[in-house]
Amino acid sequence: MYETETYHQRSVVRGIGSVHGGVRRTGDTSASTPVQQSVSVSVPAAPTEVPTLTMLTFTEWYKDGWKALENYINENSDELGFKLDIQQIAGGSEGEEVVKARFATGDLPDIIQSYGAKWIDTQVNALDKMVDMGSLASEAEYDAATLEEGGYRYNGKLYGMPMDTTNLLGCFYNKDVFEEAGITELPTNWDEFTAVCEKIKAIGKTPLYYSGSDSWTLQCFTHFGFNKEVFDSGLTYNEFWDEMNTNKRHYSECADFADAIARSKEVIDKGYVQETYLSDTYDMAQTALAQGEAGMYVNATWVVDEIASKYPEAVENIGAFVLPLYEDTENYTDSSLPGAIGITTACKDVEAAKRAVDFISSSKAQQIYADAQPGIYLNKNVKAELSPAHQDLVDVMQAGKAMALWQGTGNNYGYGSYDKYVQDYYVGSKTVEQVLAAMDEETAKNAVAANDPNWAE
């Protein structure tokens, strides 16, 4: 059981008053000199100010869990020994560029929530601006292998701790819409999926919602194609990425990935996606799915967390399945481990920041987070009730049909603004081939900048 006292440093100053008096000898009857007394009065020390630590995160990561935990921390700051001021920036490639710029200029918060040490090392080139936290008491509540595999402990050093839920990629659907359209079985291949779209379209609903204004969401559909790419290679996940990261395999050679990108536009061309998809937002997608204006939306389980906070009554009515681009045996979900919170070298009070990260990672804090935002947590002592959609995808994962998300986990080098490239493809300013070629070009540029000999010019 985590005890708050571990993190609480309390300084007690005791004031001691002393009285000094003349002492009269026994039997002395002479006139006595008046006794002079000197009194020293203690002045209470000014209370030590609790330090406020700044933290930076992406807007879409700041949900009910963070709100509840930040509120708890700041209400109990005297006991915990720190306050927390969470700053937010937009997500996607835009937000990533902001983070890179802030690392480059040194304009950093005390604590940052990011994709983890590997991302900061290989794509931001700023691992030297992160603090090795050594070891924390809360580490014992996590699986050591997961901390290694997830890059929280990176190159033998603890640069971060898991924050938020493990997310699974899926196609989320409104059960009432499916029932109204007469859909009694979930699709398991592409033909069945397009047939489902036709049935939803026939009842005047949007079969598949796109939120192109938040361009990062457009990538989600295509991730399922990358899973097939790894599956068809005959290599393990790590072997596949060893080849990608040493210039032996390239995005432009990924036929399954290219096919998934093409299919993501096919559904637009067939009228399965709303006409206003380029200006519609991630928030609008949540509303459309929750209120039954749309039948399906492809994203990760964090979207259910968002819906739960806005439309709690709708959560039980939302299910999930793996987007069936291929035959059933070839369709995998993506598992995305949570981001990491770590300390930057800009922090003036590293010990206070370590106490903060240790508390935030503890089962006590993680349970506060989970109570407000149920999901799949890495802390072994946290209990959370899963939504039907979460459970649907957990069942897929437990059946061995999950693969690590390629972005940030597989690639060593940045590949450019993939979400923007996909957007360009939809509006006709890029072909699929040009999208993949642009990713190879950016990868090569970043590898050369890192002096990787596999890309020697």
C-alpha positions in Angstrom: 0.0 0.0 0.0 1.4 3.4 -1.0 1.8 5.7 1.9 1.7 9.4 1.4 4.1 10.0 4.3 7.0 8.6 2.1 6.8 11.8 0.1 6.1 14.2 2.9 9.0 16.1 4.3 7.8 18.0 7.4 10.0 20.6 9.2 9.0 21.3 12.8 10.6 24.3 14.4 10.2 24.4 18.2 10.6 27.7 19.9 12.0 27.4 23.5 11.5 30.2 25.9 14.3 30.6 28.5 14.0 32.5 31.8 17.2 33.7 33.5 16.9 35.0 37.2 19.1 36.0 40.1 19.3 33.3 42.8 19.2 34.3 46.5 21.2 32.2 48.9 19.3 30.6 51.7 19.3 32.5 55.0 20.4 35.8 53.4 18.2 38.5 55.1 19.9 41.4 53.5 18.0 43.7 51.3 17.8 42.0 48.0 18.5 43.5 44.6 15.5 43.3 42.4 15.7 40.3 40.2 16.0 41.1 36.5 14.5 38.7 34.1 15.4 38.3 30.5 12.8 36.6 28.3 13.6 35.2 24.9 10.4 34.9 22.8 10.5 32.5 19.8 9.1 33.7 16.5 7.5 31.0 14.4 9.3 30.4 11.2 7.6 31.3 8.0 5.9 28.3 6.5 8.0 26.7 3.7 6.3 27.4 0.4 5.2 24.3 -1.4 6.9 24.2 -4.9 4.7 24.3 -8.0 6.0 22.0 -10.7 5.0 22.7 -14.3 4.1 19.9 -16.6 3.4 19.8 -20.3 1.1 17.3 -22.1 -1.0 17.0 -25.3 -4.6 18.3 -25.1 -6.0 14.9 -26.0 -4.1 13.3 -23.1 -5.6 15.7 -20.6 -8.9 14.0 -19.8 -11.0 13.1 -16.7 -8.2 11.1 -15.2 -5.7 14.0 -15.2 -8.4 16.4 -14.1 -9.2 14.3 -11.0 -5.5 13.7 -10.2 -4.4 17.3 -10.6 -7.3 18.4 -8.4 -6.3 15.8 -5.7 -2.6 16.8 -5.8 -3.3 20.6 -5.5 -5.9 20.1 -2.7 -3.3 18.0 -0.8 -0.2 19.8 -1.8 1.0 20.6 1.8 1.0 16.9 2.6 2.5 15.8 -0.7 5.1 18.5 -0.8 4.3 19.8 -4.3 1.7 21.4 -6.5 1.1 20.7 -10.2 0.4 23.2 -13.0 -0.4 21.2 -16.2 0.0 23.0 -19.5 -1.5 21.7 -22.7 -0.6 21.9 -26.4 -2.3 20.4 -29.4 -1.5 16.8 -30.4 -0.6 15.2 -33.7 2.4 16.3 -35.8 1.7 19.9 -35.0 2.2 19.3 -31.3 5.2 17.1 -31.9 6.9 20.0 -33.7 6.1 22.3 -30.8 7.7 19.8 -28.4 10.8 19.5 -30.6 11.1 23.3 -30.8 10.8 23.7 -27.0 13.5 21.1 -26.5 15.7 22.9 -29.1 15.3 26.3 -27.4 15.4 25.0 -23.8 11.9 26.3 -23.1 10.9 23.3 -21.1 8.6 22.5 -18.2 9.8 20.7 -15.0 7.9 17.5 -16.1 6.9 16.4 -19.6 4.5 13.7 -20.7 5.7 12.4 -24.1 5.9 9.3 -26.2 8.9 8.3 -24.1 12.7 8.2 -24.0 13.2 6.5 -27.4 11.1 9.1 -29.2 13.0 11.9 -27.4 16.3 10.2 -28.3 15.7 9.2 -31.9 13.3 11.8 -33.1 13.9 14.9 -30.9 17.6 14.2 -30.4 17.3 15.6 -26.9 17.8 12.7 -24.5 20.5 14.8 -22.8 17.8 17.1 -21.6 16.0 14.4 -19.7 16.9 13.4 -16.1 17.7 9.8 -15.2 15.5 9.3 -12.1 17.5 6.3 -10.9 14.9 4.2 -9.2 11.5 5.0 -7.7 9.5 3.2 -5.0 6.6 3.0 -7.3 8.5 0.9 -9.9 7.7 -2.2 -7.7 4.1 -1.9 -8.8 4.9 -2.4 -12.4 6.2 -5.3 -14.5 9.9 -4.8 -14.9 9.9 -6.2 -18.4 7.1 -3.9 -19.5 9.1 -0.9 -18.2 12.0 -2.0 -20.4 10.0 -2.9 -23.5 7.9 0.3 -23.3 11.1 2.4 -23.2 10.3 3.8 -19.7 13.7 2.4 -18.6 15.8 3.1 -21.6 19.5 2.2 -22.1 19.5 1.1 -18.5 18.2 4.5 -17.2 14.8 5.4 -15.8 13.7 8.4 -17.9 10.0 8.0 -17.5 7.1 6.2 -15.9 3.8 5.1 -17.5 1.0 7.6 -17.5 -2.5 6.9 -18.8 -4.0 3.7 -20.1 -2.8 1.1 -22.6 -4.9 1.8 -25.7 -6.1 -0.6 -28.3 -7.0 0.4 -31.9 -10.4 -0.5 -33.2 -13.5 0.3 -35.2 -16.0 1.6 -32.7 -19.7 1.2 -33.5 -23.1 2.3 -32.2 -25.1 -0.8 -31.4 -28.5 1.0 -32.0 -27.4 2.1 -35.5 -26.4 -1.5 -36.3 -29.7 -2.8 -35.0 -31.7 -0.2 -37.0 -29.7 -1.1 -40.2 -30.4 -4.8 -39.6 -26.8 -5.7 -39.0 -26.7 -8.9 -36.8 -23.1 -9.9 -37.2 -19.9 -8.0 -37.1 -17.9 -7.8 -40.3 -14.8 -10.0 -40.5 -13.4 -9.1 -43.9 -13.4 -6.1 -46.3 -16.4 -7.3 -48.4 -18.5 -7.7 -45.3 -17.3 -4.3 -44.0 -18.4 -2.5 -47.2 -21.7 -4.4 -47.0 -22.2 -3.0 -43.5 -21.5 0.5 -44.8 -24.1 0.1 -47.5 -26.8 -0.9 -44.9 -26.0 2.1 -42.7 -26.0 4.4 -45.6 -29.4 3.1 -46.7 -31.0 4.2 -43.4 -29.7 7.8 -43.9 -26.8 7.6 -41.4 -23.1 8.2 -41.9 -21.5 4.8 -42.1 -18.0 5.8 -41.1 -17.1 9.1 -39.5 -13.8 10.9 -40.4 -12.5 13.9 -38.3 -10.1 15.4 -40.8 -9.8 18.8 -39.1 -7.8 16.9 -36.4 -5.6 15.3 -39.0 -3.9 12.9 -36.6 -7.1 10.9 -36.5 -6.9 10.1 -40.2 -3.9 7.9 -39.6 -5.9 5.4 -37.5 -7.6 3.5 -40.4 -4.2 2.9 -42.1 -2.5 1.4 -39.1 -4.3 -1.9 -39.7 -2.5 -2.1 -43.0 0.9 -1.8 -41.4 0.0 -4.7 -39.1 -0.6 -6.8 -42.2 2.8 -5.6 -43.6 4.6 -7.1 -40.6 2.4 -10.2 -40.7 3.2 -10.9 -44.4 7.0 -10.2 -44.0 7.4 -13.5 -42.0 9.6 -11.5 -39.6 9.1 -10.8 -35.9 8.1 -7.2 -35.1 11.6 -6.4 -33.9 13.2 -8.1 -37.0 11.0 -6.1 -39.3 11.9 -2.8 -37.7 15.6 -3.7 -37.6 15.4 -3.8 -41.4 13.4 -0.6 -41.6 15.8 1.2 -39.2 19.0 0.1 -41.1 17.9 1.2 -44.6 17.2 -2.4 -45.8 13.4 -2.0 -46.0 11.4 1.1 -46.9 7.9 2.6 -46.6 7.6 2.7 -50.4 8.0 -1.1 -50.5 5.1 -1.7 -48.1 2.3 -2.9 -50.4 -0.1 -3.7 -47.6 0.4 -0.3 -46.0 -0.2 1.3 -49.4 -3.3 -0.8 -49.9 -4.7 0.4 -46.5 -4.1 4.0 -47.4 -6.0 3.5 -50.7 -8.9 1.8 -49.0 -9.2 4.7 -46.5 -10.0 6.9 -49.5 -12.2 4.2 -51.2 -14.7 4.6 -48.4 -14.8 8.4 -49.1 -15.3 7.9 -52.8 -18.1 5.5 -52.1 -20.0 8.0 -50.0 -19.5 6.1 -46.7 -17.9 9.1 -45.1 -19.7 12.4 -44.4 -19.0 15.2 -47.0 -17.7 17.6 -44.4 -15.0 15.3 -43.1 -12.1 17.7 -43.8 -13.6 20.3 -41.5 -15.1 18.0 -38.9 -13.3 17.5 -35.6 -12.5 14.7 -33.1 -15.0 16.2 -30.7 -17.7 16.1 -33.4 -16.8 12.4 -34.1 -17.5 11.5 -30.4 -20.9 13.2 -30.6 -21.8 11.6 -33.8 -20.9 8.1 -32.6 -22.5 8.6 -29.1 -25.7 10.0 -30.5 -26.1 7.6 -33.3 -25.6 10.1 -36.2 -22.8 7.8 -37.4 -22.4 4.0 -37.3 -18.7 3.7 -36.9 -15.5 5.6 -36.1 -11.9 4.2 -36.3 -9.7 5.3 -33.4 -8.2 4.0 -30.2 -9.9 3.2 -26.8 -9.1 6.7 -25.6 -12.1 7.9 -27.6 -14.3 5.8 -25.3 -12.8 7.6 -22.4 -13.7 10.9 -24.0 -17.3 9.8 -24.7 -17.7 8.5 -21.1 -16.9 12.0 -19.8 -19.4 13.7 -22.2 -22.1 11.1 -22.8 -21.8 8.6 -20.0 -25.2 7.1 -20.9 -23.9 6.2 -24.3 -20.9 4.1 -23.3 -22.8 0.8 -22.8 -24.1 1.2 -26.3 -20.7 1.3 -28.0 -18.8 -1.8 -29.0 -15.6 -2.4 -31.0 -14.0 -4.8 -33.5 -10.8 -4.9 -35.5 -11.1 -3.0 -38.7 -11.4 -6.0 -41.2 -9.3 -4.9 -44.1 -8.3 -8.5 -44.8 -9.4 -12.0 -44.0 -10.2 -12.6 -40.3 -7.0 -14.4 -39.4 -4.9 -11.5 -40.8 -6.6 -8.7 -38.9 -4.8 -7.4 -35.8 -5.5 -4.7 -33.3 -2.7 -2.3 -32.3 -1.6 -2.0 -28.7 -0.3 1.4 -27.7 1.4 1.6 -24.3 0.8 4.8 -22.4 3.0 7.8 -22.7 5.7 8.6 -20.2 6.1 11.3 -17.6 9.7 12.3 -17.0 11.8 15.2 -15.6 13.6 17.7 -17.8 17.0 19.2 -17.0 15.2 22.6 -16.9 13.7 21.6 -13.5 15.2 23.6 -10.6 14.0 21.2 -7.9 14.7 17.7 -9.2 14.0 16.0 -5.8 10.5 17.6 -5.6 9.9 16.5 -9.2 11.0 12.9 -8.4 8.6 12.9 -5.5 5.9 14.0 -7.8 6.6 11.4 -10.5 6.8 8.7 -7.8 3.5 9.7 -6.3 1.8 10.0 -9.7 3.0 6.6 -10.6 1.9 5.0 -7.4 -1.2 2.8 -7.1 -2.9 5.5 -4.9 -2.6 8.2 -7.6 -3.2 5.8 -10.5 -6.4 4.6 -8.8 -7.6 8.2 -8.5 -6.9 8.5 -12.2 -8.6 5.2 -13.0 -11.7 5.9 -11.0 -12.3 9.0 -13.1 -11.2 7.3 -16.4 -11.5 3.5 -16.4 -9.2 1.6 -18.8 -6.3 -0.8 -19.0 -3.6 0.3 -16.6 0.0 -1.0 -16.2 0.1 -0.5 -12.4 -0.6 -4.0 -11.1 -2.5 -2.8 -8.1 -5.1 -0.6 -10.0 -8.6 -2.0 -10.5 -10.8 -0.5 -13.2 -14.1 -1.5 -14.7 -13.9 -1.8 -18.5 -16.5 -0.5 -20.9 -18.0 -3.0 -23.4 -15.8 -1.5 -26.2 -12.6 -1.8 -24.1 -13.5 -5.4 -23.3 -14.2 -6.3 -26.9 -10.6 -5.3 -27.8 -9.1 -6.8 -24.7 -10.6 -10.1 -25.8 -8.9 -9.7 -29.2 -5.6 -8.9 -27.5 -5.9 -11.9 -25.1 -6.5 -14.1 -28.1 -3.1 -13.2 -29.4 -4.3 -10.8 -32.2 -2.5 -7.7 -31.1 0.7 -6.0 -32.4 2.6 -3.0 -31.0 1.7 0.3 -32.8 4.4 1.0 -35.3 4.6 4.7 -34.7 7.2 5.6 -32.0 7.7 2.0 -31.0 9.2 0.6 -34.2 10.7 3.5 -36.1 14.0 5.1 -35.0 13.6 8.2 -37.2 10.9 10.6 -37.9 9.1 10.1 -41.2 7.5 13.6 -41.6 3.9 14.6 -41.1 2.2 11.4 -42.1 -1.2 12.7 -41.1 -0.8 15.7 -43.4 0.4 13.5 -46.2 -2.8 11.4 -45.9 -4.8 14.6 -45.9 -3.0 15.6 -49.1 -3.8 12.3 -50.7 -7.5 12.7 -50.0 -7.6 16.1 -51.7 -5.6 14.9 -54.7 -2.3 16.7 -54.1 -0.4 13.5 -53.4 -0.7 9.9 -54.7 -0.2 6.9 -52.3 3.2 6.4 -53.9 4.1 10.0 -53.1 3.0 9.7 -49.5 5.3 6.7 -49.0 8.2 8.3 -50.9 7.9 11.4 -48.7 8.1 9.2 -45.6 11.3 7.6 -46.9 12.7 10.9 -47.8 12.1 12.3 -44.3 13.4 9.1 -42.7 16.7 9.3 -44.7 17.1 13.0 -43.9 16.7 12.4 -40.2 19.0 9.3 -40.3 21.7 11.3 -42.1 21.4 14.1 -39.6 21.9 11.5 -36.8 25.1 10.3 -38.6 23.7 6.9 -39.1 26.2 5.0 -41.3 23.4 2.9 -42.9 22.4 6.1 -44.7 25.8 7.3 -45.7 25.6 9.7 -48.6 
